[in-house]
């Protein structure tokens, strides 16, 4: 039987919410799952339940998402997310962690593996967000007109719905969610929205938070780093010591494949795989294929 448990670490102002899946004894090695921008831990549910017989599985709500803390808009840099992953690993005293991440969540794990060398056994990174620090563009050049237009549009997205059913219906009709399994989409809706006193539901990850997170992502896509005084962390990818598999999806946007190539050019012990016929959110479209690929990578080490 799979046991699922929701808990958190840290204080109210620095809380990181997690979900744990276990099956049988608690001595299995840990697997840590990281979602992409806008989502929540539970979208991994189908993957996590199939991994639980092999690992003690954890997934967290990244800062600004779900039940985790929501700091001011200046604290959504790549550094910040990676440091949250480190806080979780240290608080739970996890060792030999199998990190499995998607999009910007995969980037969190790649950077955290440099901050905590020796704590990760391997990383499975699905289309990570990566810039190549060897050939940056000047920050003064700014984002493209297209990227700025998307960010402005994001601030106008609908955040409140009459009910969870209404939210599910709206997202099911959206092209981005068309291929998600029903269970994965319901997991996002049930855990990504907060109930209001009037019976309505509201997105936990506000458009302002998602836009702040996306700005750093678009900068990485367009080879710009502004960040903060801590500097550009992407050079760390050359110092990752554990084996890494970078996965791409055939039907993803070209920029995701470009960033995967950047990652593979930087990471020393790297291999690659592709999910044929799948889109960017392959773990929510075809979770069984992701489970198979994750287990195969582990078996080959």
C-alpha positions as CSV (number, residue, x, y, z in Angstrom):
1,X,0.0,0.0,0.0
2,X,1.3,3.5,-0.9
3,X,1.2,6.0,2.0
4,X,1.0,9.7,1.2
5,X,1.9,12.3,3.8
6,X,1.9,16.1,3.6
7,X,4.2,18.1,5.9
8,X,6.5,21.2,5.9
9,X,9.9,22.3,7.1
10,X,11.0,25.8,8.3
11,X,9.2,28.6,9.9
12,X,6.0,30.3,8.6
13,X,8.0,32.9,6.8
14,X,10.4,30.4,5.2
15,X,8.2,27.3,5.0
16,X,8.7,24.7,2.4
17,X,5.8,22.3,2.0
18,X,6.4,18.7,0.9
19,X,4.6,15.5,0.1
20,X,6.1,12.1,0.9
21,X,5.1,8.8,-0.7
22,X,6.3,5.5,0.9
23,X,5.6,1.8,0.4
24,X,6.7,-0.7,3.1
25,X,9.9,0.0,5.0
26,X,11.5,3.5,5.3
27,X,15.0,2.4,4.5
28,X,14.7,2.9,0.7
29,X,17.0,5.6,-0.8
30,X,15.4,9.0,-1.2
31,X,14.1,10.4,-4.5
32,X,13.4,14.1,-4.6
33,X,11.0,15.5,-7.2
34,X,10.9,19.1,-8.3
35,X,8.0,20.6,-10.4
36,X,8.3,23.4,-13.0
37,X,7.0,26.9,-12.7
38,X,3.4,27.4,-11.7
39,X,2.7,23.9,-10.4
40,X,2.7,22.0,-7.1
41,X,4.2,18.8,-5.6
42,X,1.1,16.7,-6.2
43,X,1.4,16.9,-10.0
44,X,4.0,14.1,-9.6
45,X,1.5,11.8,-7.9
46,X,1.3,9.2,-10.7
47,X,5.1,9.1,-11.0
48,X,5.7,9.1,-7.2
49,X,3.3,6.3,-6.5
50,X,5.1,4.0,-9.0
51,X,8.5,5.0,-7.7
52,X,7.5,4.5,-4.0
53,X,8.2,0.7,-4.1
54,X,11.8,1.6,-5.0
55,X,12.5,4.8,-3.1
56,X,11.2,7.0,-0.3
57,X,9.8,9.7,-2.5
58,X,9.5,13.4,-1.7
59,X,8.2,16.3,-3.8
60,X,8.2,19.9,-2.7
61,X,6.2,23.0,-3.5
62,X,8.8,25.4,-4.8
63,X,8.8,28.9,-3.1
64,X,5.9,31.0,-4.3
65,X,3.9,27.8,-5.1
66,X,1.3,25.8,-3.3
67,X,1.7,25.9,0.5
68,X,5.3,27.1,0.6
69,X,6.3,30.6,1.6
70,X,5.8,33.5,-0.8
71,X,8.5,36.0,-0.4
72,X,8.7,39.4,-2.0
73,X,9.2,39.7,-5.8
74,X,13.0,40.1,-5.5
75,X,13.5,36.6,-4.2
76,X,12.8,34.3,-7.1
77,X,16.3,33.9,-8.5
78,X,17.8,30.6,-9.5
79,X,20.0,30.9,-6.3
80,X,16.9,31.2,-4.1
81,X,15.2,28.0,-5.4
82,X,18.4,26.0,-5.2
83,X,19.0,27.1,-1.7
84,X,15.5,25.9,-0.8
85,X,16.3,22.4,-2.1
86,X,19.4,22.4,0.1
87,X,17.4,23.4,3.1
88,X,15.1,20.5,2.5
89,X,17.9,18.0,2.1
90,X,19.7,19.2,5.2
91,X,16.5,19.4,7.3
92,X,15.6,15.8,6.4
93,X,19.2,14.7,6.4
94,X,18.9,13.0,3.0
95,X,21.8,11.2,1.5
96,X,22.4,9.6,-1.9
97,X,19.4,11.5,-3.2
98,X,18.1,10.7,-6.7
99,X,17.0,14.1,-7.9
100,X,14.2,14.1,-10.6
101,X,13.2,17.5,-11.9
102,X,11.2,19.2,-14.6
103,X,12.0,22.5,-16.4
104,X,13.1,25.1,-13.8
105,X,12.7,22.5,-11.1
106,X,15.4,20.5,-12.8
107,X,17.6,23.5,-12.7
108,X,17.0,23.8,-9.0
109,X,18.4,20.3,-8.6
110,X,21.4,20.9,-10.9
111,X,22.4,23.9,-8.9
112,X,21.7,22.3,-5.5
113,X,24.0,19.4,-6.4
114,X,26.9,21.9,-6.6
115,X,25.9,23.6,-3.3
116,X,25.7,20.2,-1.6
117,X,28.3,18.0,-3.3
118,X,28.2,14.4,-2.3
119,X,24.5,14.4,-1.3
120,X,23.1,13.4,-4.8
121,X,23.6,9.9,-6.3
122,X,22.2,11.0,-9.7
123,X,20.0,13.5,-11.4
124,X,17.3,13.1,-14.0
125,X,16.7,16.5,-15.5
126,X,13.8,16.9,-17.9
127,X,14.3,20.0,-20.1
128,X,16.1,22.1,-17.5
129,X,16.2,25.9,-17.8
130,X,19.9,26.7,-18.6
131,X,21.9,29.6,-20.0
132,X,25.5,29.1,-21.2
133,X,27.6,31.4,-19.1
134,X,30.4,31.2,-21.6
135,X,28.5,33.4,-24.1
136,X,26.1,35.7,-22.3
137,X,24.4,38.7,-23.8
138,X,24.7,42.1,-22.0
139,X,21.9,42.6,-19.4
140,X,21.5,46.1,-20.9
141,X,20.2,44.6,-24.0
142,X,17.1,43.5,-22.1
143,X,14.5,40.8,-22.9
144,X,13.0,40.5,-26.4
145,X,9.7,42.2,-27.2
146,X,8.1,38.8,-27.3
147,X,9.2,37.8,-23.9
148,X,8.1,41.1,-22.3
149,X,4.7,40.7,-24.0
150,X,4.3,37.3,-22.5
151,X,5.2,38.6,-19.0
152,X,2.7,41.4,-19.2
153,X,0.0,39.1,-20.5
154,X,0.7,36.7,-17.6
155,X,-0.2,39.4,-15.1
156,X,-3.7,39.5,-16.6
157,X,-4.5,35.7,-16.3
158,X,-7.6,34.6,-14.5
159,X,-6.8,33.8,-10.9
160,X,-10.2,33.1,-9.4
161,X,-12.9,30.6,-10.3
162,X,-16.3,29.8,-9.0
163,X,-15.2,26.3,-8.0
164,X,-12.6,23.6,-8.5
165,X,-14.8,22.1,-11.1
166,X,-14.8,25.4,-13.0
167,X,-11.1,25.7,-12.8
168,X,-10.6,22.1,-14.0
169,X,-12.9,22.7,-17.0
170,X,-11.0,25.9,-17.9
171,X,-7.6,24.2,-17.8
172,X,-8.8,21.1,-19.5
173,X,-9.8,23.3,-22.5
174,X,-6.3,25.0,-22.6
175,X,-3.8,23.7,-25.1
176,X,-1.1,23.5,-22.6
177,X,-3.0,20.9,-20.5
178,X,-4.7,19.0,-23.4
179,X,-2.6,15.9,-23.0
180,X,-2.4,15.8,-19.2
181,X,-3.9,12.8,-17.6
182,X,-7.1,13.5,-15.7
183,X,-5.5,12.6,-12.4
184,X,-2.5,14.9,-13.0
185,X,-4.7,17.9,-13.9
186,X,-7.0,17.3,-10.9
187,X,-3.9,17.1,-8.6
188,X,-2.9,20.5,-9.9
189,X,-6.3,22.0,-9.5
190,X,-6.9,20.6,-6.0
191,X,-3.6,21.6,-4.6
192,X,-2.8,24.7,-6.7
193,X,-5.9,26.6,-5.6
194,X,-6.9,27.9,-2.2
195,X,-10.6,28.1,-1.1
196,X,-12.1,31.5,-0.4
197,X,-14.8,32.5,2.1
198,X,-17.3,33.0,-0.7
199,X,-16.9,29.5,-2.0
200,X,-14.7,30.4,-4.9
201,X,-11.1,29.2,-5.4
202,X,-8.0,31.2,-6.1
203,X,-4.5,30.3,-7.5
204,X,-1.9,29.9,-4.8
205,X,0.9,30.9,-7.2
206,X,-0.2,34.4,-8.1
207,X,0.4,35.9,-11.5
208,X,2.8,38.3,-9.9
209,X,4.9,35.5,-8.4
210,X,4.8,33.4,-11.6
211,X,5.8,36.5,-13.7
212,X,8.7,37.2,-11.3
213,X,9.8,33.6,-11.7
214,X,9.3,33.6,-15.4
215,X,11.4,36.7,-15.9
216,X,14.5,34.9,-14.7
217,X,13.6,31.9,-16.9
218,X,13.2,34.1,-20.0
219,X,16.5,35.8,-19.3
220,X,18.2,32.4,-19.2
221,X,16.5,31.4,-22.4
222,X,17.8,34.6,-24.1
223,X,21.3,34.3,-22.6
224,X,21.0,37.2,-20.1
225,X,21.7,37.1,-16.4
226,X,20.8,39.9,-14.1
227,X,20.2,38.0,-10.8
228,X,21.7,39.7,-7.8
229,X,25.1,40.2,-6.0
230,X,25.6,36.4,-5.6
231,X,26.5,36.2,-9.3
232,X,25.7,33.8,-12.2
233,X,25.4,30.2,-10.9
234,X,25.3,28.5,-14.3
235,X,29.1,28.0,-14.4
236,X,28.5,25.5,-11.5
237,X,27.2,23.0,-14.0
238,X,30.8,22.2,-15.0
239,X,31.5,21.1,-11.4
240,X,28.6,18.6,-11.0
241,X,30.2,15.4,-9.9
242,X,27.2,12.9,-10.0
243,X,25.9,11.3,-13.2
244,X,23.2,13.4,-14.9
245,X,20.7,12.4,-17.6
246,X,19.1,15.2,-19.5
247,X,15.8,14.3,-21.1
248,X,14.0,16.2,-23.9
249,X,10.5,15.8,-25.3
250,X,10.0,15.5,-29.1
251,X,7.0,18.0,-29.3
252,X,8.5,20.7,-27.0
253,X,9.3,24.1,-28.1
254,X,12.8,24.5,-29.8
255,X,14.1,26.6,-26.9
256,X,13.7,23.7,-24.5
257,X,15.9,21.5,-26.7
258,X,18.4,24.4,-27.1
259,X,18.6,24.7,-23.3
260,X,19.1,21.0,-22.9
261,X,22.0,21.1,-25.4
262,X,23.5,23.9,-23.3
263,X,23.2,21.8,-20.2
264,X,24.8,18.8,-21.9
265,X,27.7,20.9,-23.1
266,X,28.4,22.0,-19.5
267,X,27.8,19.0,-17.3
268,X,30.7,16.5,-17.1
269,X,29.1,13.2,-16.5
270,X,26.0,13.5,-18.7
271,X,23.9,11.4,-21.0
272,X,20.7,12.1,-22.8
273,X,17.3,10.6,-23.7
274,X,14.2,11.7,-25.6
275,X,10.6,11.1,-25.0
276,X,9.3,10.6,-28.6
277,X,5.8,11.9,-29.2
278,X,5.6,13.8,-25.9
279,X,5.4,17.4,-25.0
280,X,7.2,19.5,-22.3
281,X,5.1,18.2,-19.4
282,X,5.7,14.5,-20.2
283,X,5.5,13.4,-16.5
284,X,1.9,14.6,-16.4
285,X,1.1,13.2,-19.9
286,X,2.7,9.8,-19.8
287,X,3.9,9.2,-16.2
288,X,4.6,5.5,-16.8
289,X,7.2,6.4,-19.5
290,X,8.9,8.7,-17.1
291,X,9.0,6.1,-14.3
292,X,10.5,3.6,-16.8
293,X,13.2,6.1,-17.9
294,X,14.0,7.0,-14.3
295,X,14.4,3.4,-13.2
296,X,16.4,2.6,-16.3
297,X,18.9,5.4,-15.5
298,X,19.3,4.1,-12.0
299,X,19.8,0.5,-13.1
300,X,22.6,1.5,-15.5
301,X,24.8,3.1,-12.7
